[in-house]
C-alpha cells in the first residue's frame, strides 16, 4: 500500500505498531468515498478535526469530501437550546411546532435535494443539529452519526428527540464512553475520542520570541503573569467564573492579567456576541481583563502563543464533551486547572498533571500555586504533555475512525480506544518548551 507522508511523520511519536494497524485498516477501505456533512466550515472542534483528518485519509487512498449545511438564525437558535438540553444544562420539552418547522427546513436543504450530486460509499453526519438527515434522505446509506457534545446526563425529552432518528444510522459515534446513549445496542455504537495534530500551526513549537511578540500584539504585558482560557464565548465554558478567579488571584498578586481567547468563527455559535457583550460589562474598565474575539487578530499562531506561554491555563466548563483546547494546552506542557466535567476527567488527573476543581476559590488557589511554584508547574506540565502524546494524537483517532467506517460497512472491527489514558512519566522527557521537533 502507498505510504502516507502525513502519517509516517508520527512514527517517532506513537511508534510503528500503531501506524501498521492504521495501514492494515485503511487497505480494506482503499478506493472508498466518504462524504462528511456538518454545519460549520471554520471554527469549532468538528471543522478542525476534519481539516486534520481528511488530507491524511486522502493519502491513504480513501476519498473524503465535505458538505457544509448552513442553518438560518431561527434554526441555530433552536439547536442552541437543543444543545443545552442534551448537555443537561436546561430541562424541559421541545414544542412540537418548533420541531416541525426545523425538520421542514432540513428536508428542504438545497444541497441535499439531489441524490445524484451527493453520491458516496459512506456518509458521515456530524453532531446533533443534523441528526435527522439519514431519515430525511434515505438514499444516504450506509451512514454514521457522531455526537460531539457532552451527553452523559441529557434531558430525557431532548434525548428522545435525537433517538427517534438513530435507527437510520449504521453506527452512532460518541466522543466518550460516558456520553454514549445507554439504551443503544453496543454493536451500533463506537467511541472516537478527538485528538490533535501536533504538526499544525496551532500546535507546533513556537519560539519564546515569536510567542511573546504574538502576546504583545494582543495587548498583553509579557513581563507580568497571565491567566488564560481559550474557548468559545459560551455559557457552557463559564467565562464569568474565569474573571471571578482572576479577581481573587489579583487580591494576592496585583500584577496578574487575564485573557479570554475565542475567535468568533463558528457560524452556529449564535449566542457568542451576546455573551461577549455581557462579559464586557462584567469586566468593566479593568485594563488587565483582555477579551479577544476577532478572528483577524486571534489566528492559530496567537492561540498557540497563549496556550504555550501563559502562566496558567484554565478551562472552567460547565459541560464539555471532550475539550480539545485542554488537549492543545497540555501538549504544550501546561497543567490545566479544569472542572470535573465529562471530557476533562478523561484528560486531567487531579494533582498529577493538572487540577479538577469546580468552585471559584479553590480554582484561584490552584492558579496561585502554579504561578508561585514554577517547579511544580513544570513537573505537572511534563506529565500533561506525556499523557497527550500517549493517548490523544491524530493517529489514535485515525484508527478509531477507520474502524467505525468498517463497522458501517459490516466489516469486523479490531480496536477501540483505551478507556483509561496512559499516564507514563518518561525519563527521557524533553525540557519545558523544548519540543522544537514537534
N, C-alpha and C positions, 0 to 999 in steps of 0.2 A: 504494500500500500504506500502511496505517496506520503512523504513526511510533511508535517506542518511546522514551518519555522516558528510560528507563534507559540505552538505547544512545546516544541523542543527546547526553547529557551528556559522553560520551567524545570528542566531536569535537575539542576543543581539545588533547586528549592524544594521539590517534592519527591525526587527520586525517580528512577527509571521504571519501577514496578507499576506505579500509578499510570505513567504515560503508556506503558504497554497495554494495560487494561483498557485505556481510552481508545487506542488504535484498534484493538480487537472489537470493541463495541461499535466503533464507527464503521468498521469494514462491512458489517452486516447491514448498515443503513446507507452505504455509499450509493449515490445516484438518486436518493430520495429528495423531495422538495417539501420544506416546511414553511407554512405561511403563519407568521405571528400577527396577532391583532391586539392592539392596545389603544389607549386614549390620549397619550401624550407623546409628541415627537422628541421633546427635550425636557429635562428636569424630572426629578423623582427617581426612585430606585429602579423601576421597570425599564425605563428608557436607557439608563446607564448599564443595566445588566445585559440588555440586548445589544447595545453598542459594543460591549466587550465579547459577548458570546458569538454573535453571528459571523464576524470575519474568521474566527477560528474554525467554526463549522464549515465554512466555505472551503477552507484549506483542507479539511478532512473529506471533501467531496460530497457534502450534504448541503444542498442549495437552501438558502434562507432568504425569504422575502418578508416584508413587514408592511402592514396596513394600519395607518393611524386613523382612528374614528374620533373626530372632534364632536364633542357634545355641546349643545347650546347652554346658555346660562340657567334656564329652569331645570334642565336635566342635570347639570352639575350641582345645583342646589339640592335636588332630590337625592343624588348619590352621595353628597356630603353628609346628609342626615343618615342615609343608609349606612355609611361607614361608621358614624358614631354609634348606631345601634349594633352593628356587627361586632364592634370592639367593646361593647358593654358599657359605653360611656353614658348613653341615654337608654331609656326604657320606653316601650310603647308600640302601638300598632302602626302600620303603614296604610294610610287610607287607600281603599280600592281604586278610587278615581285617579289618585296620583300614580298608582301602579299602571293603570290602563293608559294614561297619557304618555308615560315614559316608554312603555312597551310599544305603543303605536309608533312613536318616533324611531325607536330602534328598528322596528320592522320595515320602516321606510328609508333606512340608511342608504343613501345613493351608492356608496362604494360597495355595497353588498348585494345589490339587486340583481346582478347578472353573474350567475354561477360560472359561466364560461370565462369571465375575466379574473376569476379568483381560484383557478384550478391548482390543487396541490395534492401531495400524497398524504400529508398530515397537517392538521390545523391546530394552532396553539393560541387559545384565548386567554388574555391576561386580566386578572382582577375582577372584583365584584361588579363593577359597572356593566360589564359586557357578558355576565353570566348567562343571560337569556339567549345569546347568539346561536348556540348549537341547536336549540329548539326552534328558534325562529327561522333558521336557514338549514333545513335537514340535508342539503347537499354537502354540508361540511362534515365529512366523515373520513377517517376517524378524527376525533377532536379531543384535545386535552384542555382543561381549565386550571389556571393557577390563581390562588388567592394569596396576595402579597401583604395582607394586613393581619393584625393580631385578632384571631377569632377563638381564643382559648375560652372566653366567657361571653359568648354572644347573647344578645337579646333574643328570646325564642321566636318572636314574630319575624325579625329580620333573618334569622337562620332558616325559618320555614319558607320565607320568600325566595332565598337563594336555592334551597334544596329542591324546590319544585322544578328547577331547570336542569338538575345534575344527572338525571337519567340519560340525557342525550350525550353525555361525555363518556369516553372510554376510560379516561384516567382523570382523577381530581387531585391536583398538586397543591400542597401547602408548604409554607416556609419553616415550619417546625412541627414536631410530633404533637406538641401541646395544642396547636391550632387546628388539627385535623378534626372535622366533624365526627363525633363519636359514633353516630349511627350509620355511617357509610361503611360498606363492606371493605375489609382490608385489602382485598385483591384489586379494588378500584382506586385505592389511594397511593400516593407517593409523596415523600418529603424531598424537596430540593431546597437546601439552605443557600441563601445568597452568599456570594463571595466577591472578592475584589481582584482587580488586575493591578499587580504591583508595578507594572511597566507603564501604566497610563500617566498622563500629565499630572493628575491629581495625586498619585501615589508614589511616583518615582522620587529618588533622592533630590532634595533641593538644598543647595549650599546655604550656610547661615547668612552669607552676604546677600544672596538673592532673596532669601526668606525675609530678612529684616527690611530690605527695600520694599517688598510687597506689603508688609505690615505698615510701614511708614506711609506708603501711598494711600492706605485706607484710613489714615489719621491716627494710628496707634503710636504712642511714645514707647519705642523699643527699649528704653532704659528702665522702664518700670514694669512691675508684674502685671500679667494679663490672664484673666479668666475668660474662657470662650465656650460657647455652644454653637455647633454647626448643625442646622436643621431647617426645615421649612418653618415659616411663621404660621404655626398651627397650635390650637389649644391642646392637641394631643401631646405636643412637645413641651408644654408647660413653661413657656418663656418668661412669664411673670415671676415664677419662682427663681429663675436664673438671676433676675435683678434683685430679688429679695436676698439671695445668697450673697451676691456681690455687696449689698449694703451692710450685711452683717460682717463680712470679711473686712470691709473698709473701716469699720469701727476700730479694728485692731491693726490694720495695715492701710493707712490713709493713701498710700501711693498706688493702690491697686486700680486697675481698669477692667472693664468687661466688654466683650464683643458678642453680639448675637448675629450670626452669619447665615444668611439664607437667600441665595439668588432666586428671584421670582421668575422661574422659567416654566413651571408646570401649568399647563392650561386648565387642568381640572381643579386647581387649588383656589377655589373661588372666594374663600374667606380670608386669604392671606393679607390682602390690603387692609381689610377692616381690623384684623388683629394687629398689624403693624402700626396703624394709626392709634390704636388703643395703647400699645406699648410706648409710643412716642409721648403720649400724655402721661403715662405711668412713670416714664424716665424723667420727665420734667426738663429742667435746664442743666442737668448734670453733664458736663463735657466729657466725663470719663465713661459714660454709657454709649457704646457705639452700636447702632442698629444698621446693619449693612445688607441691602437687598437688591441693589442694582446689578443685573447680570453683566452689564458692560464693565463694571468695576470688579465684581466678585467672579472672576474666572476660576478655572481649576487650579491655576498657579496660586492664586490668593487663598483658596481653600486649603491647599497643600501647606502653605506657609502658616496659616492659623492653626491647623491641626498639628503641625510639626514643632512650632516654636512658641506656642502659648505656654504659660507657666502651669496652667491646669486646664484640663478639658472636662466639661460637664455634659451629661445627657439626662435631662430631668423629665423624660417622657412619662405620661400617664398611661399610654398604651404604646406598644412597639412590637410589630410583627417579627422583625429581626434587628434592624438598627445598623445599616451599612456605614453611617458616619462614625459609629463607635468602632467598627471593624477597621475603618481607614485610620482613625486616630491611634488605635492600639498597634497597628502595623508600623506606625511612626514612633513607636516606643513611648506612647502616652498611656499612663494609667488613668482610666476614665472614672469619674465619680458619677455613677448612674443610679437608676432606680430599679426596684425589684420586679420589673415587668417582664413579660414572657421572653421577648427577644434578647434583652440584656442579660438575663440569667444564663443564657446559652453561651455568652462570651466572657462576662466579667465574673471572676471568682473572688468573692468579697475578702479583702485583706491580703490577697495573694497577687493579683495583677490589676487591682483597682478597688473600687468600693461600691457597694449596693446599699444606698441609704435613701429613704423616702422623704424624711422631714427636712425642713429648711435649716434648722440649727445644726443638725448632725452633718449635713452636706457642707455647710460653711466651715465646720471644724475639720472635716476631711480635706477641704481645699487649702485651709491654712497649714495643715500638717504637711501637705505636699509642697507648698510654696517654701516653707521654712526648712524642711528636711529634704534636700535635693539628693542625698544618698538613697533615701527611701524611694523617692520619685524615680531614680534611675533603676533601682532593683525591681520595683513593680513594673516599670516600663519595659524592661528586658523580658520579663515573663509575659507581658501582654503581647509583645512582638512575636515571641515564640509560639504562643497559642494560635495566633492568626496564621503564622507560617505553616503550622502543622495541620490546620483544620479548614481555613477559610480563604484559600487562594483559588483562582479560577479553575484549575484542573479538577478540583474536587467537585465543583458544581457541574463541570462539563461531563464527567462520568455519570452523575445522577441524572442529568438532562438526557443523555443518550439512552440510559436505561428506561426513563419514562417514555421516550419515543418508541423503544422496542416493546414496552408493555402495551402501548396503544395499538401497535400492530400485531399484538398477540405473540410476540417473541418472548422468550424466557429472560427474566431479569436476574442479574447475578450479584448485585451490590446494593448497599444502602449506606447513608452517612452514619458515622458513629453517633450514638445518642449522647455520649459524654465526650466533650472535647478533650484532646490530649494536651496535658499541661506539662511539657517536658522542658526542664531548665537545662539547656545545652551548655556544656563547659566552654565550647568554642564560640559562644555568642559574641558578635561584634560589639564594640563600644557604642555608647549612645550616639545617635545621629551619624554613625559611620557606615550605614548601609548604602554606600555610594554605588554599589553594583546592582542595586535593586531599583 
